[in-house]
Amino acid sequence: MQLDGKRVIQLEFHAGDIHFMGSDGEGDQASLVLNCDNEDQLREFYKKLVKDGKEVFGPVDSGWGAIVAHCIDQFGITWMLNYDKP
């Protein structure tokens, strides 16, 4: 974890098989990046996160070899989901 005063610049952690990265934004904003093992997992997590939240954009081919999605959950946390295709 890297800190800058009172803000988290970058963090990375694992919860079981799930790989997270994140940082603080301006004010009370926080964002997390979730690296997924496959496209189905990405779609499943996205569906659950966007429920009662806000869709920024659904799962799409990034053009650089990944499937990505972006949403804000019901608690105001910004999520970027990523699956690097083989």
Stockholm file with secondary structure:
# STOCKHOLM 1.0

chainA/1-86         MQLDGKRVIQLEFHAGDIHFMGSDGEGDQASLVLNCDNEDQLREFYKKLVKDGKEVFGPVDSGWGAIVAHCIDQFGITWMLNYDKP
#=GR chainA/1-86 SS CEEETTEEEEEEEEETTEEEEEEECSTTCEEEEEECSSHHHHHHHHHHHHTTSEEEEEEEECSSSEEEEEEECTTSCEEEEEEECC
#=GC SS_cons        CEEETTEEEEEEEEETTEEEEEEECSTTCEEEEEECSSHHHHHHHHHHHHTTSEEEEEEEECSSSEEEEEEECTTSCEEEEEEECC
//
